[in-house]
Amino acid sequence: MKNILVPVGSSKNAKSHLQYAVDFAKEFNAKLYIVQVYNVYTKAGTMIKVDHILERESQEFLNKLIAQIDTKGVDVHTRVLKGKLVDTIELACKKGDIDLIILEPRTNSIRDEVFLGKTSGKIIKQTQIPALIVPENYVFKPITRILMAVKSAIIKKEGVLEPLKEIQSKFNAVTSLLLVKTPYYNEGDFDVNDELNNLVNNTTTTENATTFQGVLEHFKSNDPDMLCVVRRRRGFFTKKWEKNTILKKDFHSTRPVLVLSGLK
């Protein structure tokens, strides 16, 4: 894990989130790219372009934010990016050979009942870039216990487990696999291949209406430092993030959530 991207917004949690990202990156000796994305538009009525003003203000914001944290010798770069959020993030990740995005749940100050805001939700739902969602005001600590929850263990893509492998290896973490049998279960969904089997220390099978309900049932007994889930076309995030936001009553986590790209 050599390159990590951290989009930041105007939330009160920005400083805390960035400090977590620095602490996490230091463990992997990774470069950290701190970015703020703004869109291009013109001032109504006057047609005077204001994108250069936004760029300057965004860069000043990033500089002030960096000055408030302890970078601990981590190679930190700031970038102000112009364009549509998802397209710009994807392009930046491709150009920067980004291995992981570290996201705060809410990049802007929005309602308390919202767990994942529109910006972070859009990145999670509309990209396939591995991401780590870090709870607000969460302080970094070694990840020694991981709970990975899936409704199908079938893996067809190469490299999708790499972020999990690197985190597990770095912290020598115990990884528990939770196989959740939902009404959409298909024969063979619980056939765990050698690659995944070599990562997990123990496996539990449960039957629940959704993967998240399975997580709720087994979260306390596993007491993980990190939850690991995967994107699917019809899976963990599809329904919950139809509008790119998710309420705390539908899903929330007090621990970081590693979101892998789809296994298929």
C-alpha positions, 0 to 999 in steps of 0.5 A: 500500500504505497499511495493513499488518497484522502478527499476532505470537505468542510466538516468539523471532523476534517482535522481528526480525519486527516490525523487518522489518515496520517497515522495509518499511512505512516504504518505502511510508509505510504504517500498521502494525497490530500485533495479537495474537489470543486466543480466548474461553474460561472456566477449567475448573471455576470458570467464571471468565472469563479473557479480560480477563486474556488481553487485559491480558497481550497488550496488555502483551506488545505494548507491551513488544515495540514498546518494543524496536524502532526504529519509524523514524517509522512510524505504528504501532498495536497491537490485541488482538483476541478471537475465532477466528483466521481470522475475526478476522483477516479482519474486522480486515483488512476494517475496517482496509482492509488491503492486506497481512499480514506473517507470520513462519513460526512465531508460536510456539516449535515444532519446528525441522523446521517451516517454516510453523506452524499459525497462519501456515499457517491464515492462508495457507490459509484466507484470500485476503488478500495476505501476505508470509512473512518468514524468521526473523531476516531483515533488510530490504533493497530487493527488486530481483529477484522470481521469480514462479512459476505453473502457470497465468497465467490471471487472472480477478480484478481487482486480484490483482496490485496487491501485486506491482505496488506492490513492483516499482514501489517498488524498480524490481525486475526480475521473472522469470516462471516458467511451470511445466507440471505434469501438470495443465496445461490448454491456455491456461494459459500465455497471459499477459495484457497486465497480467502481461506488462507486469510481467515482464522475462523469462519461462521455461517449465519442466516439473516435477511441481509448481510448487515443484519448478520453483522449486527448479530455477530458484531459484539461477539467478534468485537472487531477493530475493523469491519470488511465488506464488499461492493456488489451489483446487488449487495451490501450497498445497492439499496441502502445507497440509492440516494448516495446517503445512508441514515444511522438507523439503517447502518452505522459503525463505530469502527472503520469499515474497509470496502473492497471492490466487487469480488466478481 
